[in-house]
Amino acid sequence: MQTVKVEIPQNQAGSYPIFIGQGLLENAGTYIKQYTKAKKLLVVSNNTINSLYGEEVKKSLEQAGYEVYFLLLEEGEQYKNADSLQKIWTEAIRLKLERKDALIALGGGVIGDVTGLAASTYLRGVGFIQLPTTLLAQVDSSIGGKVAINHDSGKNLIGSFYQPKAVLADISALKTLSLREFKVGLAEVLKYGFIEKSCGLSGLNSSFSLYLMENKASIMALEPSIVENLVKYCCRLKAAVVNKDEKESGLRAILNFGHTTGHAVEKCYGYKGINHGEAVAIGMKGAFFIAMEKGLISQKYFEDALSLLNNYEMDYRIEKNISIDSLYEAMQVDKKVQSGKIRFILPVSPSEVRIFDDVNKQQLNNALKKLY
Ligand SMILES: NC(=O)c1ccc[n+]([C@@H]2O[C@H](COP(=O)([O-])OP(=O)(O)OC[C@H]3O[C@@H](n4cnc5c(N)ncnc54)[C@H](O)[C@@H]3O)[C@@H](O)[C@H]2O)c1
């Protein structure tokens, strides 16, 4: 078992451990004991995850002396909405949860985001613990305190920043993920390879991209020591960024590498037929094409980056019936637009990115055309 600490200097409540290892869910009670004084715990999950891991989590939490209740939400991104939030509030009120009690998110990013928002608002804030069960949630969404629901007008439009008290990333849970869902997380993992040097992690002496290239077979085979190291390193990179910029006033924006185009693609598909990781993989390729248009990177780095993406079979393409104009329109209503300018995170050298507000329409058009 390995631990990464998130320590946000401006936020006293923003210091917590991320435990990473095998068998953490069956020992959840022992791990969370020192991070909550709760009497009652409300575990929020869905049917699929509950049928796989609910029983062991319940048993462990009860053995640790908690009163444990479960609320199962409908499954899917479309349920990351106000109805689910309302259901959690209603259940918390029915159970008479008090401020010292806690909500536990057992699931992927959808469950984590909606449960975190409920925890941040119910009684103006109760304890919140993340038990992430997807690769994406373990390397990304469970860390850093962004919690949100979607609105009909766009993803994650209603949310807040609310840090968990602890995160338990049990890598054994990844065994039951479908390959497609595993690859969603891998897209975010590859993203860390492209932004590594910009994250501000001290003592960097290796290349994460190289590690990913060299260990592909072990990663795909879920070799525990390799996956544990991979999750740990991604958590360290994300924690380094969040520690410096909790509320995304600057540096944190680099975590959106690939997401400007990625979110536009997801939106144009109506969030159906393509998932977040696939869209982000397209968006990361788009960022490399834009960087070439702007003359920011060498041909060698461009080719290395594309070959890393292709090596992980991230060779997705935008369907022909989605027009460049509709992508452009979608980018203009994204949260990342500032003073009317579309913001891109672009590569400038190996593993290094910068924020750009000056991509012109011609450069963007030329790059987007190559994504079909
Ligand atoms: N808060 C943040 O900082 C942040 C960052 C990135 C993404 N997100 C959000 O995360 C969400 C996506 O999260 P996700 O990719 O984890 O998807 P998800 O939560 O929808 O989970 C994917 C699917 O896998 C199933 N599942 C989960 N764990 C499983 C397991 N161990 N075995 C078998 N099936 C399992 C789920 O039931 C679901 O059907 C999006 O809503 C996105 O906006 C948030």
Ligand as a Chemical Component Dictionary entry (heavy atoms), coordinates in Angstrom:
data_LIG
# 
_chem_comp.id                   LIG 
_chem_comp.type                 NON-POLYMER 
_chem_comp.pdbx_formal_charge   0 
_chem_comp.three_letter_code    LIG 
# 
loop_
_chem_comp_atom.comp_id 
_chem_comp_atom.atom_id 
_chem_comp_atom.alt_atom_id 
_chem_comp_atom.type_symbol 
_chem_comp_atom.charge 
_chem_comp_atom.model_Cartn_x 
_chem_comp_atom.model_Cartn_y 
_chem_comp_atom.model_Cartn_z 
_chem_comp_atom.pdbx_ordinal 
LIG N1  N1  N 0  -14.151 15.871 -10.391 1  
LIG C1  C1  C 0  -13.174 15.840 -11.259 2  
LIG O1  O1  O 0  -12.101 16.417 -11.060 3  
LIG C2  C2  C 0  -13.367 15.022 -12.509 4  
LIG C3  C3  C 0  -12.261 14.773 -13.330 5  
LIG C4  C4  C 0  -12.462 13.963 -14.456 6  
LIG C5  C5  C 0  -13.715 13.448 -14.732 7  
LIG N2  N2  N 1  -14.765 13.726 -13.909 8  
LIG C6  C6  C 0  -16.092 13.163 -14.149 9  
LIG O2  O2  O 0  -16.015 11.744 -14.008 10 
LIG C7  C7  C 0  -17.086 11.158 -14.728 11 
LIG C8  C8  C 0  -16.583 9.935  -15.453 12 
LIG O3  O3  O 0  -16.116 9.026  -14.504 13 
LIG P1  P1  P 0  -15.798 7.509  -14.886 14 
LIG O4  O4  O 0  -15.020 7.467  -16.122 15 
LIG O5  O5  O -1 -15.267 6.901  -13.665 16 
LIG O6  O6  O 0  -17.222 6.930  -15.303 17 
LIG P2  P2  P 0  -18.446 6.367  -14.458 18 
LIG O7  O7  O 0  -18.476 6.860  -13.094 19 
LIG O8  O8  O 0  -19.660 6.589  -15.295 20 
LIG O9  O9  O 0  -18.157 4.809  -14.430 21 
LIG C9  C9  C 0  -18.085 4.109  -15.645 22 
LIG C10 C10 C 0  -18.890 2.812  -15.620 23 
LIG O10 O10 O 0  -18.150 1.825  -14.927 24 
LIG C11 C11 C 0  -18.950 1.216  -13.924 25 
LIG N3  N3  N 0  -18.003 0.834  -12.882 26 
LIG C12 C12 C 0  -17.390 1.643  -11.982 27 
LIG N4  N4  N 0  -16.470 0.962  -11.293 28 
LIG C13 C13 C 0  -16.506 -0.310 -11.751 29 
LIG C14 C14 C 0  -15.785 -1.480 -11.454 30 
LIG N5  N5  N 0  -14.775 -1.477 -10.559 31 
LIG N6  N6  N 0  -16.078 -2.612 -12.109 32 
LIG C15 C15 C 0  -17.046 -2.633 -13.072 33 
LIG N7  N7  N 0  -17.756 -1.540 -13.412 34 
LIG C16 C16 C 0  -17.487 -0.398 -12.759 35 
LIG C17 C17 C 0  -19.937 2.272  -13.553 36 
LIG O11 O11 O 0  -21.093 1.701  -12.978 37 
LIG C18 C18 C 0  -20.210 2.920  -14.906 38 
LIG O12 O12 O 0  -21.157 2.179  -15.636 39 
LIG C19 C19 C 0  -17.624 12.236 -15.645 40 
LIG O13 O13 O 0  -18.864 12.655 -15.136 41 
LIG C20 C20 C 0  -16.609 13.352 -15.549 42 
LIG O14 O14 O 0  -17.186 14.632 -15.708 43 
LIG C21 C21 C 0  -14.599 14.494 -12.811 44 
# 
loop_
_chem_comp_bond.comp_id 
_chem_comp_bond.atom_id_1 
_chem_comp_bond.atom_id_2 
_chem_comp_bond.value_order 
_chem_comp_bond.pdbx_ordinal 
LIG N1  C1  SING 1  
LIG C1  O1  DOUB 2  
LIG C1  C2  SING 3  
LIG C2  C3  SING 4  
LIG C2  C21 DOUB 5  
LIG C3  C4  DOUB 6  
LIG C4  C5  SING 7  
LIG C5  N2  DOUB 8  
LIG N2  C6  SING 9  
LIG N2  C21 SING 10 
LIG C6  O2  SING 11 
LIG C6  C20 SING 12 
LIG O2  C7  SING 13 
LIG C7  C8  SING 14 
LIG C7  C19 SING 15 
LIG C8  O3  SING 16 
LIG O3  P1  SING 17 
LIG P1  O4  DOUB 18 
LIG P1  O5  SING 19 
LIG P1  O6  SING 20 
LIG O6  P2  SING 21 
LIG P2  O7  DOUB 22 
LIG P2  O8  SING 23 
LIG P2  O9  SING 24 
LIG O9  C9  SING 25 
LIG C9  C10 SING 26 
LIG C10 O10 SING 27 
LIG C10 C18 SING 28 
LIG O10 C11 SING 29 
LIG C11 N3  SING 30 
LIG C11 C17 SING 31 
LIG N3  C12 SING 32 
LIG N3  C16 SING 33 
LIG C12 N4  DOUB 34 
LIG N4  C13 SING 35 
LIG C13 C14 SING 36 
LIG C13 C16 DOUB 37 
LIG C14 N5  SING 38 
LIG C14 N6  DOUB 39 
LIG N6  C15 SING 40 
LIG C15 N7  DOUB 41 
LIG N7  C16 SING 42 
LIG C17 O11 SING 43 
LIG C17 C18 SING 44 
LIG C18 O12 SING 45 
LIG C19 O13 SING 46 
LIG C19 C20 SING 47 
LIG C20 O14 SING 48 
# 
